[in-house]
Structure formats: C-alpha cells, structure tokens
Amino acid sequence: MKLLIQDFLKKISPDGTLLSFLKEEAPILGQDLLLLVASLYISLFLRLGENSFEFSSAAISLNAFLYVLLGLSVFLGKHIYQTFWIVPEEIEGSSIVKSVTFITLLYVPFMFMLPKAYALPESTPFINWFVAIALLMTPRLLYRLYQSRLTPVERDDPTLIQIEYVDLANFLERGPLAINEAAVRALIKGKRILITGAGGTIGAALVKKISAFSPGHLCLVDYSESPLYAIGLELKESYPKIPCDSMLGDVVCRERIRHVISNFKPEIVLHAAALKQVPVIEENLSQAVLTNVIGAQNVAEACRDFKVRAMVLISTHEAINPTNTMGATKRLAECYCQSLDTLERKKPNGTRYTCVEFGNILGAEGSVVPLFKKQIEQGGPLTLTHVDMVRHFIPLDEAVALILQALSLTLNQDIAPGKVFLLNMGNPIKIIDLAKWLISCAGLIIDENIKIKFTGLRAGEKLIEDLPLERFTPSSHPQLLLSSPRIMDHGFLMRAFHELEIVAKSQDKTSLTRLLQALVPEYKKEDSITEVSLEEVS
C-alpha cells in the first residue's frame, strides 16, 4: 500500500503529469463516463423491456452514480499504471474489455449492499458488460476509420510528426553562420567539380550546396549504385540546367579513378568517399585501410597528375590522437595530402590540397539520431553505450558551408602548406542529453513511456573526444581553426603505403595493426571501460 501511495503521489508531483492528463484527456474521459451511464440504461431496457421504467429515478440515479464513480477510478488507475495496460494498437479493444471487466467486478458487491428499493436486477451488470464494451468501442472504431484516410503528417502522432520533422539544429543552439558567399560563389561558378562519395550524407549535401552556386559541370562518383542514382535524379530535378555525370567507381581502383579524373578534367575535387562507422571498421580493418588510405592516395595522385587546381580531403576529428582504426586511417590520408601540398607549392600552378576535420554530423545516416528516432517510434528502449559518452556535433548544412569556405581561404590567402582546418564545433554534447531531448520532443516521459538502456562501449569507441584546441590557431574565419600536424616525407609515405596496400590485400589483420601504429605513433587504442551499467535507468 505504501508503494501504491508513493506511486500516486509521484503522479501528482510538480511536473504536472496528472493535471496535464486531466486537461488534455478530459473530453475523452467525459465521453467514456457518459457512455457508461448510457450502457446502464440500455442494459436495463434489454433486461426488463418496458418494465424498466418501474424502477425509481432515485435507484437508477444512484446506480448511475456508482457506475460513474467506479468508471472514473478505473480510467484514472489505467492512466497511473499505464505500463500494465499497454497493448498494441491493433488490439486496442482488449484494453477496453479489461476496463469494463474491472468496473463490472467492482460493481457486483454493491448489488448485495444496496437496500432493496435501490437495487437493480442481479443480471444487470453482466448484460451491461457486453453493452458497455460495444458503446466504448464505437467511437474508437470510427476514429480509426477516419485516421486511416489521413497521411502520416496529418495524424496526431508525436513519433511521426514531432520526431520526424524536429529541427535538430535547435538542440545545439549554435549562433548564426558567417559565410562569405561571394568568395564561395567566385570559387564555384562555372567550374568543373568532381565529388567522390557523392551518394553519402556529406557528399550529397556538398552536391546540393555547390549546385546553388552555379557550377559549370558536376561529376558525381560513388561506389554504390542506388545512392548515386538518387542524388543524380534529385540534382536533375532541382537544377536541370547544370550538366551532371554520374560515374560508378571505387576509389580503391586506381585505374578507374585515374580514368574518371583524366576524362572529366575537374578544376576542383572534393573527396568525401570513406568508411566512417567505427565499429564496422574495427571488424573490417583491411577494407578500411584500402578505402580510407589507398583510396585517398589514388585520388590525390590523380589530382596532381592531371593538374586539378585544388583537392579537399573530408577528414574527421577522430584523426587527432586517434584511438580507433577509422581515425588512424584518416590521419594517414591527411599525411599524404599534406606531403603533396608541400611539394606542389614549389610549382607555379601546383595542385593545392586542403584537409578539413570536423565532428559528428547531427542527424547523419548511421549516427545516433536516426537510431534514437527509430527506437522512439518502436516504443523503446533507447540504447546508449555509456552514460558519460560525450561527442561534438555540427549541423550538416553548416559543415558543408564551412568546407567550401576553408577551400576558399586556401586558394585566396597565403596559408602555409600542410595546414589542416578544424571546424569550430562548440561545446561537446552528452549523448544522454540528446536522447532525453528527443524523448521530450516526442511528448514522452522517461521511465513512464520509454526506457533508456546502456549497452557498453564498442570496439574502438572513445568515451570522451580528445580535441586539444591549444594546438589550433584562429584563421581569418571565426568558425575555422588551423593546426600544423607533422608533415611526413612524401617518398617515405609512398613506400610505406605500398607496403600497407600489400598487407591489407593479404588480410593479415595483426600485421596491418602493427604497421598502422608504426606509421601513426599517436594511434593508441582506447582502454575498454567495463564499469557500465547494463540496466535500464531513467
């Protein structure tokens, strides 16, 4: 009993849960109570026919009052202990049957307690059981029929409306983005531009952003057919006047990449093709090295050999003091571009190489936000790896705009060779705070409507991201920082990458890991964290 009282008091705490329920659900509650009264009159008529009017109005009023009182207690109890009542939508009727059954069972003792003058026939509550179910089900059935005619956006479903269309940028509360659009437009307008990984989240966003600045010709390269077709189709619909080639190609295939770049003759190449999912990469080390390292080398060398004006390597802040394979491979890709940038600076019209690092794209495919949305729509639980997990996030549109701004600075200002840009991502975000915010956007309450469950860190996953900002210096743009990581000798890198490619193709994971750690001394595996609660918590 003490626990029941505490649970009830919790419901009427200052968060206003019960008051909010009474305010929002009062019309439905009133409708159900009126239907209960109507069911009593109908069951009396069915039981006695015309003789039902022989009962005094006081008797009928008293019994109607009892039905309303018992119905109110059951309906409120149903809300307070809702987890006991939750049923799939398609069998919602079972919840109504349960409610009416409880009301009937509560009423039966009163039949023998009431004075004879106020008592109804003993069979009345049992007939009323069928009648009440039929009456309560009718408005639900009509509502479902009406709702089935609406599109998902029109339905009053928070998981479809609030979660699917919520503006994620509101969570970060970032200030306005300052972009020199005139400089970016001058960089892109009329130019031949090639984007690798054009079907991915970042690649597709770059395609759309660049298209708004009227490029002369676009070449979209991707290994996957469906995403490449989708972004090509979207581009033709939105910008039908921009010539666009969609080229299937794997950056690991040196011959294919050289063929595409030599024939298209781009002036600017944006290299977004990469493997990025940390847990997947840890299990597929060889393919990650081939794609992220050798693939970047193939694109960078083709840009130099076919006199591309500039290449942008889309990197990651995981490359800073990497603790996983993804970060180590991206750091090696940066090293190669840095070495080429140093060499090409010695030529009058050498290719310029720009490396741009940034954190997690908020809402990107494969990130936590789509996963959390799906889990909320399914009723939970939301799965987090660790309660103290912290990440840096940046909105997608801001990231692509700053990438183009970094390229503009590289070409228009005297920035020393081998510099690496870091997008200023602001303060780090606790993943659990993001999860709670999405849950609140869905109108749900943690531990009442949905749970949060911690599963433990995955292989290669950092708990807290290491961003030594003291190593970075401001650039002429307030949201772009510059760092000067060590520049490795190009000849050494060519020999090392040749060996790396041979070992990767041999699928020797142990030798490949040792070679990665030798080439990237700062690469150290994150110590596994075992003190992780696997229980559901609020």
C-alpha positions as a printed NumPy array, in Angstrom:
array([[  0.   ,   0.   ,   0.   ],
       [  2.879,   2.36 ,   0.831],
       [  4.334,   1.819,  -2.655],
       [  0.943,   2.474,  -4.243],
       [  0.587,   5.746,  -2.362],
       [  4.128,   6.81 ,  -3.295],
       [  3.466,   5.976,  -6.927],
       [  0.253,   8.019,  -6.87 ],
       [  1.993,  10.985,  -5.216],
       [  4.667,  10.78 ,  -7.894],
       [  1.942,  11.252, -10.497],
       [  0.707,  14.449,  -8.923],
       [  4.186,  15.883,  -8.373],
       [  5.058,  19.389,  -9.63 ],
       [  5.793,  18.084, -13.126],
       [  2.035,  18.23 , -13.612],
       [  1.659,  14.773, -15.142],
       [ -1.79 ,  14.015, -13.717],
       [ -3.025,  17.608, -14.118],
       [ -1.85 ,  17.585, -17.697],
       [ -3.715,  14.328, -18.237],
       [ -6.936,  15.737, -16.819],
       [ -6.586,  18.828, -19.006],
       [ -5.82 ,  17.019, -22.238],
       [ -7.925,  13.878, -21.778],
       [-10.981,  15.374, -20.046],
       [-13.167,  15.266, -23.215],
       [-12.384,  11.575, -23.79 ],
       [-12.85 ,  10.775, -20.101],
       [-16.202,  12.566, -20.044],
       [-17.297,  10.769, -23.196],
       [-16.465,   7.376, -21.701],
       [-18.311,   8.105, -18.454],
       [-21.426,   9.215, -20.376],
       [-21.251,   6.044, -22.431],
       [-21.131,   4.02 , -19.206],
       [-24.313,   5.696, -17.983],
       [-25.944,   5.088, -21.367],
       [-24.894,   1.444, -21.216],
       [-26.647,   1.09 , -17.842],
       [-29.947,   2.408, -19.246],
       [-29.653,   0.247, -22.362],
       [-28.914,  -2.892, -20.337],
       [-31.941,  -2.21 , -18.096],
       [-34.133,  -1.859, -21.17 ],
       [-32.721,  -5.093, -22.616],
       [-33.246,  -6.869, -19.272],
       [-36.777,  -5.655, -18.468],
       [-38.138,  -4.142, -21.65 ],
       [-40.937,  -1.717, -20.949],
       [-40.927,  -2.682, -17.252],
       [-37.553,  -0.98 , -16.838],
       [-39.419,   2.226, -16.049],
       [-40.829,   0.65 , -12.864],
       [-37.578,   1.444, -11.078],
       [-37.492,   4.733,  -9.241],
       [-35.427,   7.559, -10.636],
       [-33.53 ,   7.595,  -7.34 ],
       [-32.496,   3.938,  -7.815],
       [-31.35 ,   4.492, -11.377],
       [-29.547,   7.73 , -10.429],
       [-27.75 ,   6.035,  -7.537],
       [-26.594,   3.132,  -9.701],
       [-25.562,   5.502, -12.485],
       [-23.534,   7.453,  -9.94 ],
       [-21.852,   4.228,  -8.791],
       [-21.028,   3.307, -12.398],
       [-19.506,   6.755, -12.999],
       [-17.526,   6.596,  -9.754],
       [-16.176,   3.119, -10.474],
       [-15.501,   4.018, -14.09 ],
       [-13.597,   7.121, -13.027],
       [-11.447,   5.109, -10.606],
       [-10.638,   2.514, -13.28 ],
       [ -9.878,   5.052, -16.023],
       [ -7.619,   7.095, -13.738],
       [ -5.969,   3.931, -12.488],
       [ -5.435,   2.907, -16.095],
       [ -3.525,   6.155, -16.696],
       [ -1.495,   5.96 , -13.497],
       [ -0.423,   2.371, -14.085],
       [ -0.299,   2.648, -17.844],
       [  2.56 ,   0.176, -18.372],
       [  0.18 ,  -2.545, -17.12 ],
       [ -2.371,  -1.562, -19.742],
       [ -0.156,  -1.017, -22.789],
       [ -1.343,  -3.144, -25.719],
       [ -0.582,  -2.98 , -29.445],
       [ -2.77 ,  -0.552, -31.337],
       [ -4.375,  -3.276, -33.447],
       [ -5.829,  -4.978, -30.347],
       [ -6.813,  -1.796, -28.522],
       [-10.155,  -3.449, -27.747],
       [ -8.514,  -5.705, -25.194],
       [ -7.758,  -2.606, -23.089],
       [-11.432,  -1.621, -23.17 ],
       [-12.516,  -5.162, -22.253],
       [-10.127,  -5.068, -19.309],
       [-11.502,  -1.701, -18.137],
       [-15.162,  -2.767, -18.379],
       [-14.402,  -6.051, -16.633],
       [-12.852,  -4.235, -13.681],
       [-15.804,  -1.828, -13.461],
       [-18.256,  -4.747, -13.504],
       [-16.368,  -6.695, -10.836],
       [-16.19 ,  -3.604,  -8.636],
       [-19.943,  -3.047,  -9.011],
       [-21.074,  -6.596,  -8.199],
       [-20.557,  -6.305,  -4.385],
       [-22.737,  -3.192,  -4.338],
       [-25.679,  -5.268,  -5.641],
       [-25.85 ,  -7.051,  -2.307],
       [-25.058,  -3.984,  -0.213],
       [-27.721,  -1.62 ,  -1.557],
       [-31.187,  -1.547,   0.024],
       [-33.78 ,  -3.484,  -1.968],
       [-35.504,  -0.271,  -3.053],
       [-32.332,   0.895,  -4.775],
       [-31.034,  -2.442,  -6.064],
       [-31.214,  -3.408,  -9.745],
       [-31.729,  -6.969, -11.029],
       [-28.682,  -9.177, -10.414],
       [-28.155,  -9.867, -14.131],
       [-27.891,  -6.143, -14.982],
       [-24.081,  -5.779, -14.579],
       [-23.432,  -8.864, -16.708],
       [-25.648,  -7.643, -19.534],
       [-24.078,  -4.211, -19.107],
       [-20.624,  -5.78 , -19.634],
       [-21.447,  -6.507, -23.289],
       [-23.279,  -3.221, -23.838],
       [-20.518,  -1.044, -22.346],
       [-17.849,  -2.699, -24.495],
       [-19.924,  -2.132, -27.633],
       [-20.525,   1.541, -26.775],
       [-16.926,   2.297, -25.794],
       [-15.556,   0.582, -28.899],
       [-17.784,   2.516, -31.31 ],
       [-16.023,   5.947, -31.15 ],
       [-12.617,   4.253, -31.318],
       [-13.637,   2.335, -34.409],
       [-14.956,   5.481, -36.093],
       [-11.758,   7.357, -35.21 ],
       [ -9.571,   4.598, -36.644],
       [-11.564,   4.616, -39.868],
       [-11.149,   8.387, -40.115],
       [ -7.461,   8.263, -39.226],
       [ -6.732,   5.624, -41.891],
       [ -7.677,   8.185, -44.551],
       [ -5.034,  10.689, -43.417],
       [ -1.374,  10.882, -44.37 ],
       [  1.192,  10.354, -41.579],
       [  1.878,  14.118, -41.378],
       [ -1.825,  14.798, -40.732],
       [ -2.163,  12.269, -37.932],
       [ -1.86 ,  13.316, -34.333],
       [  1.102,  11.009, -33.767],
       [  4.09 ,  12.587, -31.977],
       [  6.523,   9.934, -33.176],
       [  5.598,  10.718, -36.781],
       [  5.303,  14.494, -36.524],
       [  7.489,  15.831, -33.735],
       [ 10.326,  13.339, -34.093],
       [ 10.44 ,  13.007, -37.873],
       [ 10.296,  16.742, -38.537],
       [ 12.026,  18.157, -35.471],
       [ 14.716,  20.753, -36.204],
       [ 17.841,  19.148, -34.764],
       [ 19.798,  22.399, -35.013],
       [ 17.66 ,  23.766, -32.16 ],
       [ 19.313,  21.286, -29.809],
       [ 22.802,  22.663, -30.456],
       [ 21.724,  26.294, -30.046],
       [ 24.548,  27.487, -32.281],
       [ 24.945,  31.095, -33.317],
       [ 24.449,  32.385, -36.858],
       [ 26.814,  31.081, -39.52 ],
       [ 29.029,  33.71 , -41.139],
       [ 29.913,  32.65 , -44.678],
       [ 31.498,  34.785, -47.38 ],
       [ 29.113,  33.669, -50.104],
       [ 30.681,  35.974, -52.676],
       [ 34.046,  34.229, -52.267],
       [ 32.475,  30.768, -52.406],
       [ 30.427,  31.678, -55.48 ],
       [ 33.521,  33.001, -57.243],
       [ 35.253,  29.732, -56.381],
       [ 32.5  ,  27.511, -57.826],
       [ 30.591,  29.388, -60.512],
       [ 31.27 ,  27.968, -63.939],
       [ 33.829,  25.447, -62.636],
       [ 34.086,  21.731, -63.337],
       [ 33.747,  20.   , -59.968],
       [ 34.039,  16.324, -59.029],
       [ 32.747,  14.852, -55.759],
       [ 33.661,  11.349, -54.6  ],
       [ 31.264,   9.613, -52.23 ],
       [ 28.542,  11.782, -53.754],
       [ 25.769,   9.453, -52.602],
       [ 26.687,   9.636, -48.911],
       [ 25.389,  12.076, -46.336],
       [ 28.232,  14.592, -46.669],
       [ 28.802,  14.025, -50.38 ],
       [ 25.13 ,  14.548, -51.26 ],
       [ 24.974,  17.694, -49.11 ],
       [ 28.042,  19.058, -50.904],
       [ 26.412,  18.345, -54.263],
       [ 23.296,  20.316, -53.294],
       [ 25.254,  23.209, -51.767],
       [ 27.604,  23.501, -54.737],
       [ 24.705,  23.355, -57.197],
       [ 23.252,  26.507, -55.648],
       [ 26.398,  28.403, -56.765],
       [ 26.002,  27.518, -60.466],
       [ 28.952,  25.24 , -61.26 ],
       [ 29.771,  24.714, -64.918],
       [ 29.686,  20.891, -64.768],
       [ 29.42 ,  18.303, -62.   ],
       [ 30.774,  14.773, -61.849],
       [ 29.336,  12.562, -59.119],
       [ 31.362,   9.483, -58.199],
       [ 30.203,   6.738, -55.859],
       [ 30.767,   3.02 , -55.378],
       [ 27.084,   2.347, -54.553],
       [ 24.616,   2.469, -57.429],
       [ 21.366,   3.353, -55.611],
       [ 22.592,   6.445, -53.681],
       [ 24.388,   7.672, -56.8  ],
       [ 21.226,   7.329, -58.859],
       [ 19.148,   9.056, -56.156],
       [ 21.372,  12.146, -55.834],
       [ 21.738,  12.379, -59.619],
       [ 17.968,  12.285, -60.071],
       [ 17.428,  14.894, -57.335],
       [ 20.015,  17.168, -58.933],
       [ 18.393,  16.944, -62.358],
       [ 15.007,  17.801, -60.86 ],
       [ 16.269,  20.757, -58.801],
       [ 18.919,  22.118, -61.184],
       [ 18.068,  20.823, -64.677],
       [ 20.413,  23.297, -66.395],
       [ 23.564,  22.074, -64.629],
       [ 25.342,  19.347, -66.646],
       [ 25.951,  16.319, -64.453],
       [ 27.722,  12.986, -64.94 ],
       [ 27.103,  10.074, -62.559],
       [ 30.092,   7.736, -62.516],
       [ 30.248,   4.415, -60.698],
       [ 33.689,   3.887, -59.257],
       [ 35.586,   2.59 , -56.242],
       [ 38.376,   4.895, -55.083],
       [ 40.42 ,   1.779, -54.268],
       [ 40.579,   1.012, -58.001],
       [ 43.456,   3.258, -59.097],
       [ 42.799,   2.765, -62.816],
       [ 39.115,   3.703, -62.571],
       [ 39.778,   6.879, -60.591],
       [ 42.522,   7.996, -62.959],
       [ 40.261,   7.332, -65.923],
       [ 37.376,   9.383, -64.456],
       [ 39.556,  12.346, -63.446],
       [ 41.581,  12.361, -66.677],
       [ 38.44 ,  12.365, -68.827],
       [ 36.318,  14.772, -66.78 ],
       [ 39.233,  17.191, -66.194],
       [ 37.867,  18.753, -62.976],
       [ 39.187,  22.012, -61.582],
       [ 38.14 ,  21.132, -58.034],
       [ 37.829,  17.69 , -56.425],
       [ 36.073,  17.108, -53.1  ],
       [ 36.999,  13.706, -51.711],
       [ 34.202,  12.576, -49.374],
       [ 34.364,   8.837, -50.119],
       [ 35.38 ,   6.939, -46.981],
       [ 34.36 ,   4.295, -44.489],
       [ 33.248,   6.085, -41.322],
       [ 31.427,   3.703, -38.959],
       [ 33.892,   2.975, -36.142],
       [ 32.529,  -0.453, -35.003],
       [ 32.234,  -1.713, -38.595],
       [ 35.749,  -0.562, -39.455],
       [ 37.214,  -2.32 , -36.416],
       [ 35.857,  -5.589, -37.828],
       [ 36.945,  -4.826, -41.405],
       [ 40.426,  -3.417, -40.949],
       [ 41.791,  -4.347, -44.383],
       [ 38.95 ,  -2.762, -46.31 ],
       [ 39.147,   0.383, -44.161],
       [ 42.851,   0.779, -44.963],
       [ 42.272,   0.226, -48.675],
       [ 39.364,   2.685, -48.865],
       [ 40.46 ,   5.426, -46.465],
       [ 44.218,   5.357, -47.096],
       [ 44.915,   3.888, -50.525],
       [ 41.71 ,   5.383, -51.926],
       [ 42.715,   8.865, -50.749],
       [ 46.197,   8.316, -52.205],
       [ 44.704,   7.331, -55.583],
       [ 42.514,  10.436, -55.728],
       [ 45.307,  12.763, -54.54 ],
       [ 47.84 ,  11.448, -57.069],
       [ 45.326,  11.644, -59.929],
       [ 44.612,  15.274, -58.982],
       [ 48.345,  16.064, -59.158],
       [ 48.979,  14.156, -62.388],
       [ 46.021,  15.667, -64.242],
       [ 46.603,  19.19 , -62.932],
       [ 43.489,  19.661, -60.82 ],
       [ 43.536,  23.125, -59.243],
       [ 42.533,  22.003, -55.736],
       [ 41.509,  18.917, -53.802],
       [ 39.657,  18.872, -50.481],
       [ 40.035,  15.84 , -48.218],
       [ 36.989,  15.46 , -45.964],
       [ 38.605,  14.219, -42.765],
       [ 37.474,  13.79 , -39.162],
       [ 38.474,  14.996, -35.735],
       [ 38.934,  11.284, -34.924],
       [ 42.282,  11.712, -36.725],
       [ 43.512,  13.821, -33.783],
       [ 45.254,  11.438, -31.36 ],
       [ 43.278,   8.523, -32.864],
       [ 42.101,   5.663, -30.677],
       [ 40.447,   3.665, -33.446],
       [ 41.201,   2.416, -36.942],
       [ 38.982,   4.984, -38.601],
       [ 40.886,   7.866, -37.019],
       [ 44.277,   6.298, -37.817],
       [ 43.411,   5.727, -41.486],
       [ 42.082,   9.249, -41.914],
       [ 45.238,  10.629, -40.293],
       [ 47.338,   8.772, -42.875],
       [ 45.174,  10.209, -45.647],
       [ 45.855,  13.666, -44.215],
       [ 49.595,  12.938, -44.111],
       [ 49.646,  12.084, -47.805],
       [ 47.72 ,  15.208, -48.794],
       [ 49.985,  17.336, -46.571],
       [ 53.105,  15.931, -48.22 ],
       [ 51.725,  16.54 , -51.724],
       [ 50.633,  20.069, -50.777],
       [ 54.199,  20.814, -49.658],
       [ 55.659,  19.507, -52.915],
       [ 53.086,  21.163, -55.179],
       [ 53.67 ,  24.565, -53.576],
       [ 57.076,  24.587, -55.24 ],
       [ 55.414,  24.595, -58.668],
       [ 53.934,  27.735, -60.275],
       [ 50.496,  26.151, -60.738],
       [ 50.689,  23.135, -58.476],
       [ 47.625,  21.435, -57.029],
       [ 46.511,  22.751, -53.642],
       [ 45.419,  20.227, -51.013],
       [ 43.078,  21.118, -48.155],
       [ 42.255,  18.81 , -45.244],
       [ 39.117,  19.631, -43.246],
       [ 38.349,  17.946, -39.919],
       [ 35.047,  18.055, -38.078],
       [ 32.962,  16.013, -35.677],
       [ 29.7  ,  14.166, -35.925],
       [ 27.067,  15.395, -38.344],
       [ 23.859,  15.813, -36.374],
       [ 21.235,  13.517, -37.881],
       [ 23.518,  11.93 , -40.484],
       [ 22.805,   8.425, -41.722],
       [ 24.4  ,   5.925, -39.352],
       [ 24.55 ,   8.402, -36.454],
       [ 22.729,   8.17 , -33.125],
       [ 19.832,  10.456, -34.073],
       [ 18.211,   8.203, -36.732],
       [ 18.707,   5.265, -34.366],
       [ 17.051,   7.115, -31.476],
       [ 14.146,   8.186, -33.719],
       [ 13.541,   4.613, -34.797],
       [ 13.719,   3.342, -31.227],
       [ 11.267,   6.028, -30.049],
       [  8.817,   5.09 , -32.812],
       [  9.097,   1.459, -31.716],
       [  8.418,   2.356, -28.089],
       [ 11.998,   1.957, -26.871],
       [ 14.253,   1.3  , -25.203],
       [ 16.821,   3.849, -26.401],
       [ 20.231,   2.187, -26.377],
       [ 23.313,   4.187, -25.349],
       [ 26.778,   2.764, -24.973],
       [ 27.717,   4.736, -21.846],
       [ 26.112,   7.294, -19.546],
       [ 29.128,   9.622, -19.809],
       [ 29.537,   9.401, -23.591],
       [ 30.382,  12.857, -24.993],
       [ 30.523,  13.939, -28.632],
       [ 30.938,  17.075, -30.739],
       [ 28.137,  17.736, -33.219],
       [ 27.663,  20.11 , -36.117],
       [ 24.627,  20.622, -38.386],
       [ 25.074,  19.223, -41.895],
       [ 24.383,  22.469, -43.755],
       [ 26.897,  24.314, -41.566],
       [ 29.573,  21.67 , -42.129],
       [ 29.353,  21.75 , -45.932],
       [ 29.29 ,  25.554, -45.991],
       [ 32.454,  25.703, -43.861],
       [ 34.177,  23.08 , -46.025],
       [ 33.708,  25.321, -49.059],
       [ 34.792,  28.343, -47.011],
       [ 38.002,  26.518, -45.99 ],
       [ 38.764,  25.785, -49.646],
       [ 38.195,  29.434, -50.491],
       [ 40.653,  30.515, -47.783],
       [ 43.235,  28.016, -49.018],
       [ 43.123,  29.375, -52.554],
       [ 42.742,  33.071, -51.775],
       [ 45.008,  33.533, -48.761],
       [ 48.625,  32.795, -48.032],
       [ 48.114,  29.792, -45.763],
       [ 51.237,  27.75 , -45.127],
       [ 51.455,  24.304, -46.798],
       [ 50.351,  21.264, -44.817],
       [ 47.875,  23.108, -42.624],
       [ 44.724,  21.258, -41.503],
       [ 41.395,  23.003, -40.904],
       [ 39.158,  22.136, -37.968],
       [ 35.561,  23.298, -37.931],
       [ 34.703,  25.018, -34.652],
       [ 32.004,  22.717, -33.285],
       [ 31.392,  24.496, -29.995],
       [ 30.9  ,  22.714, -26.703],
       [ 30.714,  18.905, -26.547],
       [ 27.317,  17.284, -26.035],
       [ 26.445,  14.398, -23.721],
       [ 24.673,  11.726, -25.759],
       [ 22.258,  11.052, -22.918],
       [ 21.174,  14.72 , -23.041],
       [ 20.474,  14.369, -26.765],
       [ 18.437,  11.223, -26.082],
       [ 16.394,  12.945, -23.371],
       [ 15.759,  15.94 , -25.662],
       [ 14.441,  13.72 , -28.46 ],
       [ 12.219,  11.867, -25.99 ],
       [ 10.756,  15.168, -24.761],
       [ 10.184,  16.261, -28.375],
       [  8.056,  13.134, -28.821],
       [  5.944,  14.146, -25.823],
       [  7.126,  11.111, -23.86 ],
       [  8.421,  10.734, -20.32 ],
       [ 11.475,   8.647, -19.454],
       [ 10.696,   5.585, -17.351],
       [  6.963,   6.074, -17.874],
       [  6.533,   5.843, -21.64 ],
       [ 10.027,   4.787, -22.653],
       [ 13.28 ,   3.476, -21.203],
       [ 16.971,   4.233, -21.703],
       [ 19.354,   1.278, -21.663],
       [ 23.16 ,   1.291, -21.554],
       [ 24.954,  -1.419, -23.538],
       [ 28.678,  -0.715, -23.008],
       [ 31.371,   0.79 , -25.221],
       [ 32.009,  -0.847, -28.578],
       [ 35.406,  -1.717, -30.051],
       [ 37.466,   1.368, -30.874],
       [ 34.914,   3.763, -29.408],
       [ 36.03 ,   6.794, -27.405],
       [ 34.239,   7.804, -24.242],
       [ 35.275,  11.458, -24.486],
       [ 36.645,  13.007, -27.659],
       [ 40.143,  14.414, -27.396],
       [ 40.289,  17.854, -29.003],
       [ 43.482,  19.65 , -27.899],
       [ 42.325,  23.073, -29.046],
       [ 45.535,  24.634, -27.749],
       [ 47.239,  23.151, -30.809],
       [ 44.974,  25.109, -33.138],
       [ 45.266,  28.74 , -34.167],
       [ 42.495,  31.023, -35.426],
       [ 42.105,  31.632, -39.138],
       [ 40.562,  34.687, -40.77 ],
       [ 37.177,  32.989, -40.341],
       [ 35.783,  32.765, -36.787],
       [ 34.488,  29.209, -37.224],
       [ 37.601,  27.756, -38.849],
       [ 40.693,  26.793, -36.86 ],
       [ 44.109,  25.783, -38.197],
       [ 46.57 ,  23.195, -36.953],
       [ 50.078,  22.176, -38.035],
       [ 50.389,  18.421, -37.586],
       [ 53.727,  16.892, -38.514],
       [ 54.391,  16.676, -42.248],
       [ 55.909,  13.377, -43.37 ],
       [ 58.273,  12.91 , -46.291],
       [ 56.406,  12.097, -49.488],
       [ 58.912,   9.495, -50.673],
       [ 58.702,   7.674, -47.336],
       [ 54.898,   7.712, -47.471],
       [ 54.848,   6.26 , -50.999],
       [ 56.994,   3.312, -49.887],
       [ 55.003,   2.864, -46.68 ],
       [ 51.654,   2.991, -48.482],
       [ 52.875,   0.418, -50.993],
       [ 53.665,  -1.959, -48.137],
       [ 50.403,  -1.038, -46.402],
       [ 48.425,  -1.936, -49.529],
       [ 50.156,  -5.315, -49.863],
       [ 49.489,  -6.199, -46.215],
       [ 45.864,  -5.015, -46.449],
       [ 45.23 ,  -7.179, -49.506],
       [ 46.731, -10.162, -47.68 ],
       [ 44.061,  -9.72 , -44.954],
       [ 46.715, -10.024, -42.235],
       [ 44.977,  -8.041, -39.516],
       [ 47.749,  -8.374, -36.922],
       [ 50.496,  -7.127, -39.248],
       [ 48.227,  -4.381, -40.519],
       [ 47.55 ,  -3.111, -36.999],
       [ 51.273,  -3.041, -36.189],
       [ 52.012,  -1.166, -39.399],
       [ 49.287,   1.39 , -38.692],
       [ 50.646,   2.005, -35.198],
       [ 54.176,   2.393, -36.603],
       [ 53.033,   4.957, -39.19 ],
       [ 50.769,   6.814, -36.751],
       [ 52.682,   6.845, -33.418],
       [ 49.881,   8.748, -31.672],
       [ 47.446,   5.925, -32.532],
       [ 46.582,   4.21 , -29.259],
       [ 43.601,   2.   , -28.623],
       [ 41.103,   3.334, -26.106],
       [ 41.15 ,   1.274, -22.922],
       [ 37.937,  -0.666, -22.616],
       [ 35.586,   0.577, -19.923],
       [ 33.897,  -2.226, -18.066],
       [ 32.133,  -0.329, -15.296],
       [ 29.   ,   0.171, -17.367],
       [ 25.514,  -0.36 , -16.04 ],
       [ 23.52 ,  -2.588, -18.357],
       [ 20.269,  -1.985, -16.533],
       [ 17.516,   0.293, -17.697],
       [ 17.701,   3.664, -15.996],
       [ 15.797,   6.903, -16.196]])
